[in-house]
């Protein structure tokens, strides 16, 4: 699948920009965002030198449910950053984060659109925000010489096209298997935060629809479709 990248010096939000240009395979990258955002409407700090990019995915024959694109994007993001960082230092945190040495270095934000799905991705290449709710890091802070944002975007667009093609041709089972190879906390005790309630259990994998499977202390297997997860002792 072909892709095209539009480079901007500045925009409010790359997700908002792509919403006005809903072209399948189109990517937009901005040097700076003035109104970047993450999950749950959290502000996303936008320092020049980091990657801020969004793409648009219109439904294609053979593709599964739209929410599965989160895992497609996560696999592509992992492959992208692994070009510069040893893969054993990287892991994927359900549902939308990439961790470097156990600390968030990148995030994904999916937003619905009348014609498809907007996928926003931010990667801390040169800088990371301090004083955030959850700790963050950057490639530079972790001792990695970061690529340019443009080079990272090109690599990401290529990886996303490849993983999207795999999803389309082989189904979500293949995408899920790829994601689980790098899953943070798999087989370990975690806390799942659902609104104001916390559930403690063991992270046992992903359901066929991408829900996190949490084994509760009483042996019940509970699918978690939305929420946040933390390792024990790491809750905010």
Buried (B, 14 or more C-beta within 10 A) or exposed (E): EEBEBBEBEEBEBBBBBBBEEBBBBBBBBBBBBEEBBBBEEEEBBBBEBBBBBBBBBEEEEEBBEBBBBBBBBBBBBBBBBBEBBEEEBBBBBBBBBBBBEBBBBBBBBBBEBEBBBBBBBBBBBBBBBEEBEBEBBBBBBBEBEBBEBBBBBBBBBBBBBBBBBBBBEEBBEBBBEBBEEBBBBBEEBBBBBEEEEEBBBBBBBBBEEBBBBBBEEEEEEBEBEEBBBBBEEEEE
